[in-house]
Amino acid sequence: MTAFTTDELRAARKREVALGYRIFGALGWGDLGDGHISARDPERTDCFWLLRGDVAFADARVEDLVLLGPDGTIVEGAGGTNRPAFFIHWPILAARAELVSVAHTHTPFGTPFSAEARLCEPITQEACVFFEDHALFDDEEVQVQGLDCGARIAAALGGNRAAVMRNHGLLTVGASVREAVAWFVMMERVAEAHVKARSPRPISAEAARYAKSDLATEAQARRVFEFLVRHHLGGAADGDAMPAADTIRAVGG
């Protein structure tokens, strides 16, 4: 088995963050700077990387990332940051050591769906990924201005892979950046189906669990992320050079 250094893991995670932001930008998300994708540092595990606040998502590069410490100060890199990102991401990453990444932005369907303050139902194939695996953050504090709100979001999320934040939007997490990004894109599709379907007929719990067992995997998240890179960014994501459970080598850093 090939050993990978901490520096290699860090570099790969940062590449995925930059690609994730660019995917969001290619989808037309974050045009107001409203969103964030994080990556826990593999060495300083109480710190995480994200895009500095003055860079458009579509222009994100590795050199545009900053490392935030547990007190919200910039440990590495330069430039301003999205303060709500710290208030949201840090409590979630602190509460769940197995997570590497959190993804959130305001989307055309996820945000209006969140205004209904309800969970997703298994009405599409993608929805099965989140069956019995997402939570509702039923709280009016949409302007997150402190760690106390982030702690409530983390508590509501629990051990799930995603959350619907009432009147705010969607949030996903992952054991890799590509997982958080892939689940987010899929959940936005699920929200779209809920907003558009007039009288959907949910599939059974048994069928939903069966589909989830095939779809909600690291391998599937990896495939989705690679397709997103190729389709929207015109590049390729090569997973052979890094551990499948954590990082990939990708173009666009």
C-alpha positions as CSV (number, residue, x, y, z in Angstrom):
1,M,0.0,0.0,0.0
2,T,1.3,3.4,-1.0
3,A,1.9,5.8,1.9
4,F,0.9,9.4,1.4
5,T,2.5,12.3,3.3
6,T,0.5,14.9,5.2
7,D,1.6,17.5,2.6
8,E,0.2,15.3,-0.2
9,L,-3.1,14.9,1.6
10,R,-3.4,18.6,2.3
11,A,-2.6,19.5,-1.3
12,A,-5.2,17.1,-2.6
13,R,-7.9,18.3,-0.2
14,K,-7.2,21.9,-1.2
15,R,-7.4,21.0,-4.9
16,E,-10.8,19.4,-4.2
17,V,-12.0,22.5,-2.4
18,A,-11.0,24.7,-5.3
19,L,-12.7,22.4,-7.8
20,G,-15.8,22.3,-5.6
21,Y,-16.2,26.0,-5.6
22,R,-15.6,26.1,-9.4
23,I,-18.3,23.5,-9.8
24,F,-20.7,25.6,-7.8
25,G,-19.8,28.6,-9.8
26,A,-20.4,26.7,-13.1
27,L,-23.8,25.8,-11.9
28,G,-24.6,29.5,-11.3
29,W,-24.4,29.2,-7.5
30,G,-22.7,31.6,-5.1
31,D,-22.9,34.7,-7.4
32,L,-23.5,36.8,-4.3
33,G,-20.7,35.1,-2.4
34,D,-23.3,33.3,-0.4
35,G,-21.8,29.9,0.3
36,H,-18.8,27.9,1.4
37,I,-17.0,24.6,1.1
38,S,-14.5,23.5,3.8
39,A,-11.7,21.0,4.1
40,R,-10.3,19.9,7.5
41,D,-6.5,20.2,7.6
42,P,-5.0,16.7,7.9
43,E,-2.4,17.8,10.4
44,R,-4.0,20.7,12.3
45,T,-7.3,19.0,12.6
46,D,-9.0,21.8,14.4
47,C,-8.4,24.1,11.4
48,F,-10.1,24.1,8.0
49,W,-9.5,25.5,4.5
50,L,-12.0,27.6,2.5
51,L,-12.0,30.2,-0.2
52,R,-11.2,33.7,0.8
53,G,-14.1,36.1,0.6
54,D,-13.2,38.3,-2.4
55,V,-12.8,35.5,-5.0
56,A,-15.6,34.5,-7.3
57,F,-16.5,30.8,-7.0
58,A,-15.8,30.2,-10.7
59,D,-12.3,31.7,-10.3
60,A,-11.3,29.6,-7.2
61,R,-7.7,28.4,-7.1
62,V,-5.7,26.6,-4.5
63,E,-3.7,29.8,-3.8
64,D,-7.0,31.6,-3.0
65,L,-7.7,29.4,0.0
66,V,-7.1,30.4,3.6
67,L,-6.8,28.3,6.7
68,L,-9.0,29.2,9.7
69,G,-8.1,28.3,13.2
70,P,-10.5,27.2,16.0
71,D,-10.8,30.9,17.1
72,G,-11.8,32.0,13.6
73,T,-8.5,33.7,12.8
74,I,-6.5,33.1,9.6
75,V,-3.6,30.7,10.3
76,E,-2.4,30.6,6.8
77,G,-3.1,32.5,3.6
78,A,-4.2,36.1,3.3
79,G,-7.5,37.9,2.7
80,G,-10.9,38.2,4.2
81,T,-13.2,35.3,4.9
82,N,-16.9,34.6,5.0
83,R,-17.5,34.9,8.8
84,P,-20.7,32.8,8.8
85,A,-18.7,30.0,7.2
86,F,-16.6,29.8,10.4
87,F,-19.7,29.9,12.6
88,I,-21.3,27.1,10.6
89,H,-18.4,24.8,9.7
90,W,-16.3,24.8,12.8
91,P,-19.0,23.5,15.2
92,I,-19.9,20.7,12.8
93,L,-16.3,19.6,12.1
94,A,-15.6,19.9,15.9
95,A,-18.5,17.7,16.7
96,R,-17.8,15.0,14.2
97,A,-14.1,13.9,13.9
98,E,-14.8,11.6,10.9
99,L,-15.8,14.5,8.7
100,V,-13.5,16.3,6.4
101,S,-15.8,18.7,4.6
102,V,-19.0,20.8,4.9
103,A,-20.8,22.3,1.9
104,H,-23.5,25.0,1.8
105,T,-24.7,27.6,-0.6
106,H,-28.0,29.3,-1.6
107,T,-29.5,27.6,-4.6
108,P,-32.6,28.1,-6.8
109,F,-34.5,25.1,-5.4
110,G,-32.8,24.2,-2.1
111,T,-33.5,27.7,-0.6
112,P,-37.3,27.8,-1.5
113,F,-37.7,24.2,-0.5
114,S,-36.1,25.0,2.9
115,A,-38.8,27.6,3.4
116,E,-41.3,24.8,3.7
117,A,-39.4,23.6,6.8
118,R,-39.8,19.9,6.0
119,L,-37.7,16.9,5.2
120,C,-37.2,15.4,1.8
121,E,-39.3,12.4,0.8
122,P,-38.1,9.5,-1.3
123,I,-39.7,10.7,-4.5
124,T,-36.7,10.4,-6.9
125,Q,-33.7,8.2,-7.2
126,E,-31.3,10.8,-5.8
127,A,-33.7,11.4,-2.9
128,C,-32.9,7.8,-1.7
129,V,-29.4,8.9,-0.9
130,F,-30.8,11.1,1.9
131,F,-33.5,8.7,3.1
132,E,-33.4,8.4,6.9
133,D,-30.1,10.3,6.6
134,H,-30.9,14.0,6.8
135,A,-32.2,16.4,9.4
136,L,-34.2,19.6,9.7
137,F,-32.7,22.6,11.4
138,D,-36.0,24.3,12.4
139,D,-34.7,27.7,13.5
140,E,-35.3,31.3,12.4
141,E,-31.7,32.4,12.8
142,V,-30.9,32.6,9.1
143,Q,-28.2,35.3,9.5
144,V,-25.7,33.1,11.4
145,Q,-23.6,35.5,13.5
146,G,-22.1,33.3,16.2
147,L,-20.9,29.9,17.2
148,D,-24.0,29.3,19.3
149,C,-26.1,29.0,16.1
150,G,-23.5,26.8,14.5
151,A,-23.6,24.5,17.5
152,R,-27.4,24.3,17.1
153,I,-27.0,23.4,13.5
154,A,-24.4,20.7,14.4
155,A,-26.8,19.3,17.0
156,A,-29.7,19.2,14.6
157,L,-27.5,17.6,11.9
158,G,-26.5,14.8,14.3
159,G,-24.9,11.9,12.5
160,N,-26.6,12.6,9.2
161,R,-25.1,13.4,5.9
162,A,-27.2,16.5,5.2
163,A,-29.6,19.1,6.7
164,V,-32.4,21.3,5.5
165,M,-31.9,24.6,7.2
166,R,-35.3,26.3,7.5
167,N,-35.6,29.4,5.3
168,H,-31.9,29.2,4.5
169,G,-31.0,26.3,2.3
170,L,-29.2,23.0,2.2
171,L,-26.1,21.7,3.9
172,T,-24.1,18.5,3.3
173,V,-21.1,16.9,4.9
174,G,-18.6,14.2,3.9
175,A,-15.6,12.2,4.8
176,S,-14.0,13.9,1.8
177,V,-14.6,17.2,0.0
178,R,-15.8,15.3,-3.0
179,E,-18.5,13.6,-0.9
180,A,-19.8,16.9,0.5
181,V,-19.9,18.5,-3.0
182,A,-21.5,15.4,-4.7
183,W,-24.1,15.1,-2.0
184,F,-24.9,18.8,-2.2
185,V,-25.4,18.7,-6.0
186,M,-27.6,15.7,-5.7
187,M,-29.6,17.2,-2.8
188,E,-30.3,20.3,-4.9
189,R,-31.8,18.0,-7.5
190,V,-33.9,16.5,-4.8
191,A,-35.1,19.9,-3.7
192,E,-36.0,20.7,-7.3
193,A,-38.1,17.6,-7.6
194,H,-40.0,18.5,-4.4
195,V,-40.6,22.1,-5.6
196,K,-41.8,21.0,-9.1
197,A,-43.7,17.8,-8.4
198,R,-47.4,18.6,-7.8
199,S,-48.5,15.3,-6.3
200,P,-45.5,13.0,-6.0
201,R,-45.9,9.4,-5.0
202,P,-43.1,8.4,-2.7
203,I,-41.5,5.0,-3.1
204,S,-41.6,2.5,-0.2
205,A,-39.1,2.6,2.6
206,E,-37.8,-0.8,1.5
207,A,-37.2,0.4,-2.0
208,A,-35.6,3.6,-0.8
209,R,-33.2,1.7,1.5
210,Y,-32.3,-0.7,-1.3
211,A,-31.4,2.2,-3.7
212,K,-29.5,4.0,-0.9
213,S,-27.3,1.0,-0.3
214,D,-26.1,1.3,-3.9
215,L,-26.0,5.1,-4.3
216,A,-24.9,6.5,-0.9
217,T,-21.3,5.3,-1.2
218,E,-17.9,6.8,-1.3
219,A,-17.4,5.3,-4.8
220,Q,-20.6,6.9,-6.1
221,A,-19.6,10.3,-4.6
222,R,-16.3,9.9,-6.4
223,R,-17.9,9.2,-9.7
224,V,-20.3,12.1,-9.4
225,F,-17.5,14.5,-8.5
226,E,-15.4,13.3,-11.4
227,F,-18.4,13.7,-13.8
228,L,-19.0,17.2,-12.5
229,V,-15.4,18.2,-13.0
230,R,-15.4,16.8,-16.6
231,H,-18.8,18.2,-17.6
232,H,-18.6,21.7,-16.1
233,L,-14.9,22.4,-15.9
234,G,-13.6,20.6,-19.0
235,G,-11.1,18.7,-17.0
236,A,-10.5,15.2,-15.5
237,A,-10.2,14.0,-12.0
238,D,-7.7,11.2,-11.6
239,G,-8.2,9.1,-8.5
240,D,-5.3,6.7,-8.9
241,A,-2.7,8.9,-7.2
242,M,-4.5,9.4,-3.8
243,P,-6.4,7.2,-1.3
244,A,-9.9,6.6,-2.5
245,A,-11.3,7.2,1.0
246,D,-9.9,10.7,1.3
247,T,-8.4,12.6,-1.6
248,I,-7.9,12.6,-5.4
249,R,-5.6,14.4,-7.7
250,A,-7.6,16.8,-9.8
251,V,-7.0,19.4,-12.4
252,G,-7.7,23.0,-11.6
253,G,-5.6,23.7,-8.6
